[in-house]
Amino acid sequence: MDIDIIRDYPTIESLRIKAKKNIPEFAFDYLDGGCNNEENLNRNIKDLKKIILEPRYLRNYKSSSTKKTLFGVEYDVPFGISPVGLQGLIWPNSSEILAKSALKNNIPFILSSVTTMDIEKTARLTDGNFWFQLYNPIDKNLRRDILKRAYDSGCKTLVILADVPTFGYRAKEIISGLSMPPKLTLKNILQILGKPHWALNTLIYGQPRFKNLSPYIKKNISMRQLGKFMDETFSGKINPDIIKPIREEWRGNLVLKGVSSVSDAKDAIKIGFDGIIVSNHGGRQLDAGNSSIKSLSKIVKHINKNKTEIMIDSGFRSGPDIARALAVGANFVFMGRPFMYGTAALGSKGGNHTISILKKQFQQIMDQLCCEKVDDLPSYISQ
Ligand SMILES: Cc1cc2nc3c(=O)[nH]c(=O)nc-3n(C[C@H](O)[C@H](O)[C@H](O)COP(=O)(O)O)c2cc1C
C-alpha cells in the first residue's frame, strides 16, 4: 500500500471528505444523499454500531483467514461492490476503475443496468467475473437480449432489484436538478468550473452515457426523459409471475436485492432465488424503513443461510462494520458509496485504495478477535 495515500486517507470518511472537494455539488449530492429526511440513511449507520463483538484472547489462536466462498467462488474477503447507476457522472471512468480493482483484489463487482459502462467492457475488465443487476424490461425480447449479453459475457450471477417499485423522493437531487448529461445551467456551470480535475477527466473520457442501454435508448436524454423511458421500458414492480420466466431462462445464480422483510425473504426462496441481498438501497427509497442490520437480524431467524446465500448492504463503512454483519448472520457484505468516494477522491487509485483500507481493517478485527475463519464470526457476538 502506498504510504502517503494510507496516511492521508486511512478511512472511508477521509475519502468522502476528499470526494466532496473533488466533484461538483450535484454529483456529490446524487452520491451521498438519501431519501426524504435521510433518517434511514443515518439509521443504517447508527444501528450497525450497536452490534458489539467479544474477543477470545485465551483461545489457542494461530492466524485468521479472510477468505469466503460465495456461490462456489472463493473470494479474498467477504465483501464486494454493489451496483451503482451513473457512476461516470460521479467520477469519469469510475465503473472501469472499480471493475479492474475488483478483479485485481478478487472481490465481486456488480454492474448496474443503468451505469456508464456496458456489459461487454465489464467482461473484458473483469475476465468475465462480474455480476449483473437487471432492471427488468417489460418486453420479454429486450429482457432476453440483455440476459443473453450478460450470460455470454461470463456473468453467472444475476441480481434482480426488489426495492424500486417507484423512484425515491430525494430532496437533494430535486434541488440540484440532476440530469444526464448534467444540464448546463449557470449554477451547474459554476459548480463544474470549481472542479477542474473532474471537468478535465470528463473531457478526456467523454460525457457519461447509459452504455448498457445504448442499443435500446435514445442518446443524451434528460433525467425526466430517462424516467419516462424507464417507466415505459422497465418495471421496478416485481411479483412471482414476473420472476418465473426469468428463473426458467437464467441458467446461473439468481439473487434478489432490496429485501428488508421476513416475508419477502421467505417468498424469494419459494420463487426460486438462490440468494438475497438484505438492503434498503442505502437509505434512498424508504425513509420510514428499518436499518439493514435490523432487517438482517430478523431475517436470519427464519432463513437457513447454509441453503440460501444471505448478503447485505447499506451503511457499511469499515472492517468492523463488515465483521458485525457477518456476526449477525450474513454470509457476505456489499457496499456502494465507499467505493465511489474512493474513485471520486483518488481517481484511478481510488478502487484499490478503498479495497485495501477495508481489507486491512477487516484482517485487523479478525486477528483482534482471535477469530480464525469468517464463518466463525457469529460466535463472537456479545449477547
Ligand atoms: C448513487 C447511487 C446509485 C445507485 N444505483 C443503483 C442501481 O443502479 N442499481 C441498484 O441495484 N442499486 C443502486 N444503488 C444502491 C446500491 O447498490 C447499494 O444498495 C447502496 O449503495 C448500499 O448502501 P451504501 O452506499 O451505504 O453502501 C445506488 C446507490 C447509490 C448511492
The ligand as an SDF file (V2000), in Angstrom:
LIG
                    3D

 31 33  0  0  0  0  0  0  0  0999 V2000
  -25.5600    6.9050   -6.3080 C   0  0  0  0  0  0  0  0  0  0  0  0
  -26.1790    5.5570   -6.1390 C   0  0  0  0  0  0  0  0  0  0  0  0
  -26.7280    4.9100   -7.2340 C   0  0  0  0  0  0  0  0  0  0  0  0
  -27.2680    3.6280   -7.0780 C   0  0  0  0  0  0  0  0  0  0  0  0
  -27.7320    2.9640   -8.1810 N   0  0  0  0  0  0  0  0  0  0  0  0
  -28.1600    1.6820   -8.0580 C   0  0  0  0  0  0  0  0  0  0  0  0
  -28.5160    0.9300   -9.2040 C   0  0  0  0  0  0  0  0  0  0  0  0
  -28.4290    1.3890  -10.3270 O   0  0  0  0  0  0  0  0  0  0  0  0
  -28.9300   -0.3510   -9.0030 N   0  0  0  0  0  0  0  0  0  0  0  0
  -29.0040   -0.9220   -7.7550 C   0  0  0  0  0  0  0  0  0  0  0  0
  -29.3640   -2.0960   -7.6200 O   0  0  0  0  0  0  0  0  0  0  0  0
  -28.6750   -0.2170   -6.6580 N   0  0  0  0  0  0  0  0  0  0  0  0
  -28.2280    1.0570   -6.7780 C   0  0  0  0  0  0  0  0  0  0  0  0
  -27.8380    1.7440   -5.6720 N   0  0  0  0  0  0  0  0  0  0  0  0
  -27.8880    1.0890   -4.3580 C   0  0  0  0  0  0  0  0  0  0  0  0
  -26.5850    0.3400   -4.0870 C   0  0  0  0  0  0  0  0  0  0  0  0
  -26.4870   -0.8070   -4.8810 O   0  0  0  0  0  0  0  0  0  0  0  0
  -26.4990   -0.1120   -2.6270 C   0  0  0  0  0  0  0  0  0  0  0  0
  -27.6580   -0.8270   -2.2980 O   0  0  0  0  0  0  0  0  0  0  0  0
  -26.2920    1.0280   -1.6520 C   0  0  0  0  0  0  0  0  0  0  0  0
  -25.4000    1.9780   -2.1510 O   0  0  0  0  0  0  0  0  0  0  0  0
  -25.7660    0.4550   -0.3560 C   0  0  0  0  0  0  0  0  0  0  0  0
  -25.5850    1.4470    0.5940 O   0  0  0  0  0  0  0  0  0  0  0  0
  -24.1630    2.1370    0.8700 P   0  0  0  0  0  0  0  0  0  0  0  0
  -23.9700    3.1380   -0.2040 O   0  0  0  0  0  0  0  0  0  0  0  0
  -24.3630    2.7350    2.2170 O   0  0  0  0  0  0  0  0  0  0  0  0
  -23.1110    1.0580    0.8430 O   0  0  0  0  0  0  0  0  0  0  0  0
  -27.2980    3.0220   -5.8030 C   0  0  0  0  0  0  0  0  0  0  0  0
  -26.7320    3.6930   -4.7190 C   0  0  0  0  0  0  0  0  0  0  0  0
  -26.1700    4.9330   -4.8700 C   0  0  0  0  0  0  0  0  0  0  0  0
  -25.5380    5.5950   -3.6720 C   0  0  0  0  0  0  0  0  0  0  0  0
  1  2  1  0
  2  3  1  0
  2 30  2  0
  3  4  2  0
  4  5  1  0
  4 28  1  0
  5  6  2  0
  6  7  1  0
  6 13  1  0
  7  8  2  0
  7  9  1  0
  9 10  1  0
 10 11  2  0
 10 12  1  0
 12 13  2  0
 13 14  1  0
 14 15  1  0
 14 28  1  0
 15 16  1  0
 16 17  1  0
 16 18  1  0
 18 19  1  0
 18 20  1  0
 20 21  1  0
 20 22  1  0
 22 23  1  0
 23 24  1  0
 24 25  2  0
 24 26  1  0
 24 27  1  0
 28 29  2  0
 29 30  1  0
 30 31  1  0
M  END
$$$$
